[in-house]
């Protein structure tokens, strides 16, 4: 089989290599999957660079979520049969064949195609945890989303709408702003057209500010977001694509809002059953049509490194998915 690997850290386009390797065999409690689509996320880029919170194992293969068909079962596997369509949450996904523990895989609804399914686990799982478990978003509240045309941002727009929130989306450029309008955001702000956009948010909320903010961008964007917070608001820290900002505690005190960390991956270790609950809820929303992942045009297997580099260069809109050939 073919698999993307790096043996040294750096930008994806410089260090990832498409290699030939033996297909992994499933051990006890594992399934082998022929991968039809693999979803990539910005942490994959950071892992390539050695900048993620956790150290990068060498060699490293990106891709933590993938969809395909079961091709073999290890001893003791009971939930899946050969031929079942599954979604998996495991490492080493940027390959033609993967192996995953049975407990980290879910049978796909018939209505969910592989390229859409591969967009669900990380982005929508992170966002479900952020909005519901950390942000306690309520129907009728106002949700501000930065990076709203990206993988996690578009998930936040859709899950916010599904929760009954009024959604203000911030994205950069006319194409990305149009994507946010197509998702159904109530207010869309193009930060390239209006770099200082705090007043636009204040106008959209009648000066009250937002109840919940979902910020995967960080950097200077974080400081604009905090100025948009309403009284008793919850500012969700998702990530730092634009750098790690300093939080001014005097401002947090004066406006009485909370800055809330969202570390979805670590939360799963503390509550292993939470992922099954999140996936069940997300599958139900997908079948209802309440969520429909926004995808960048899928990349071919040979372009796996390019896909990650395009994420680094912020030229993509929606979730990045790679589709190995059948």
N, C-alpha and C positions, 0 to 999 in steps of 0.2 A: 504494500500500500504506500501512498504518498502522505507525508506529514511535514508540516512546517516546524522548524526548530531553530533556536539560537544557542550559540555556545559562548557568547560574550554579550555584554550589555551595550545598548546603544539605541539609536532611532530604528524603528522596525525595518525600514527599507534598506538599512545598512547591515543589519545583523541577522535577519531571518533568512533561512535557506530551506528550499523545498527538497526533502530527502526521501529516499526509499527505505522502508523498514518492514519488518515482519508484522503482520497484523496481531494485535494483542489478544491473548486468549482469556476468557473469563474464568476467574477463580470462584471459590465457594461464595454464594450470595451475590454474584455479579452477572450481568448480561453483556453480550457483545452486540454492538449496534453498527449497521451500515449507515453512515451519516449522509443525510440528504441536505441538511442546512446547518450551519454553525453561526451563532450570534457572537459578535465581538462588542466589547465595551471599553470605555476609556481606561479602566484599570488594566486592561491587557496592554495598552500602550505604555502605561507607567511601569508595569512589570518588565517590559522589554528594556526600558531605560534604567531599571533599578531604582525607581523613585516612588514605588508604592509603599504602603505602611508595612507590608510584610516583605521579607527578603525574597528575591527571585531564585528559584532552584535552577541549576545549570546541569544539563540542557533544559530548555523551557519551551513549551508549546502553548501558545495562547488559545483562548476559546473555552469559556466555562459553561456554555449552554448549547445544546445541539439536539436536533430532531432527526429521526430516521426509523429504520425497521430492525427488530431483534433478529439476529442471525445465529446466535448460540446462547445457551444458558449454562451457568455454573451450577455446581451441586447445591441443592436446597432452594433454588429459585422456584417460587410458586405463583407470583403475581402476574408473570408474563409468559407468553408462548412465542415460539419462533414465528415471525411474520407480523407480530404486533407493531403498530406504529406508536412510538414513544417520544417523549420529551425528557431530556436528561440534564442534570446539573452536576457536571464533573469537569475535571481538567482535561487538557490535551485534546480539545475538540477540533482544532484546525488540522484535521486529518480525514482520511477516507473511512476509517474504522475506529471505533472507540469502545472502551469498556468502562462500565459504571456500576456502582453498587445498586442493587435492586431498590433499596430504600430511597435512592436519589433519582428515581425515574418515575414517570407518570404516563399512563395510557392516554393517547391523544383522542379528543372528540373527533368524530368523522368530519365535522365542519371546519376544523382548523388545519390548514395546510402547513407543510413543514417550514416554509420560509417565514410565515407569520409566527408559528410556534417558537421558533428559535429566537424571537425577539422578546419573549415573555418573562423568563425566569429572573434574570438579573435586573433589568430596567423596571419591570412592573412589580417584581417582588420588593425591590428596594423602595419603590414609590408607595406601594401599599403600606409597607411598614412605616414609612415616613409620614404619610398623610393621616393614617388611622391610629397607629400605635404610638407615634411620637408627637404628631401635630394635633390629633383629636379633632380633625376637620369636621365641621357640622354643616348640614344643609342650610343654605342662606348666607353662609359666611363668604368673604372674599378671599380668593387665593391668588397670590402673585407667583408666577413661574418665570425664572430666568433660563436662558439657554433653551427656550421653549420648543424649538424645532429639532432639538437633538433627541437621542434615544431616550434618556431619562426624562428630559423636559417634555417631550410629546406624550410620554406615559403619564406625567403629572397633569397635563392638560386634560387628557381623557378621563383619568381616575377622579380628578377634581369635578369635572362635569357629571360623572356618574354618581358622585356623592351629593350632588345638588348645590355645589358651590358656584359662585360667580367668578369666572377665571379671567385674569389679566395676564397676557402672555408677552414676554419680551424676547425678541430675536433680532439678529443682525442681517439686514439686507432685504430687498423686496421679495426675493424668492422664498426666503425662510419665513418672512412675515405672512406671505400668502399661504404657506403650508399651515401656519397656526390658525389662520382664518378658516381654512378648510377643515381643521380639527374641531372647530366650533367655539373657539375662545371668544368671550364676550367683548374684550378689548384687546387689541394687538398694537404693540409699540415696537417700531423699528429703531433700535438704538444707534444704528449707523446714521439714520436721518436726524435723530434727536439724541445726541450723546448724553446730555444731561436731562434725563427723563423723569426725575422724581416728581416734578410739578404735574406731569401728565397723569401719574398714578394718583396724586392727591386730588386732581380734578375729577378723575373717574370714581373716586370714593367720597366725593363731597367733603374733602378735607379730613376725613376720619382715619385714613390709612387702611392697610390691609390686616385681616385677621391672621392669615397664615402666609408665609413666604417660603418658597421651595427654591433653594439656590445651589445648583451644581457648579456654578462658575467661580465664585470666590473673587480674589483680587479686588480691584477697584469697584467691581459690580456689587460686592458685598456691602460696601459703604453707601451705595445708592439704595440698595434694598433696605438697610436698617433705617434709613431716613423715611422710608415708606411705611414703617410699621405703625399699626394702631395700638391703642391702649390694650394691654393684656394680650398682645399678639404673640405668635410663635414663629420665630425665624429658624427654619430648618436648614442645617448645614449638611449638604449632600456631598460636596467635593470641592476641588480647588483647581479647576482647569486653568484659571488665570492667575494662580498663585495663592498663597496662604495669607489672609489679611489679619491684622490686629483688631480685636474687638474693644471699642472704647466703653468701659464699664459704666462710666458716668452717664452716657447716653442711654444705655440699657436701663439704668436705674430711673432716670427722669421720665422715660416713656413707659416704664413698667411692662416691658415685653421680655420674652424669654428667647435666648439663643439655645437651640436644641440640637445636639449632635445626633447624626443618623449613621450608625455603623451597622448596616444590615448583615453583613457577613458574620460579624462577631455575635450578633443577636441570635443567629441560627444555632451557634454552639451552646448558648445558654438556654434556648428553648427549641430543641430539635423538631418538635411537632409543629412549630409555627409555619414552616415552609409548606407542609402538606395543606394547612388551612389556607394559606395565601394562594397556592396554586388552584385549589378547589374554587375559591372565590373568583379568581381571574378567569378560569375556564368558563364558569357560569356567566360572567360578564361578556366574554368573547362570544359565547353561543347566543346571548341576547342581542349582540351587536353593539353593546355599550362601549366596548373597546375594540379597536382594530389597529394593530401596530402600524405606525408610519415607517415605511422602509425607504432607505436609499436604494437605487437600483442595485440588485445583488451582484457581487463580484464572483468571477470564476475562481476555481481552486488555485490556478497558477498566479492569480493576482492577490493572494492572501496578504503578502507583505505590503502591497500598495494600498489595500483596504485600511490597514492599521495606520499607515503613513498619512492617508487622507484624513483620518480621524485626528491625528496629531496636528495637521495643518488646518483643521476646522473648515474643510470644504464640503462636508457631507450634511445631508438633511435627513433626519430620522435615524432609525436603527441600521447598522451595518451588518449585513449577512453575507456569508460566503457559501456557495453551493457546489460541493464536489459533484462531479458527474456520476451518473448511475453506472 
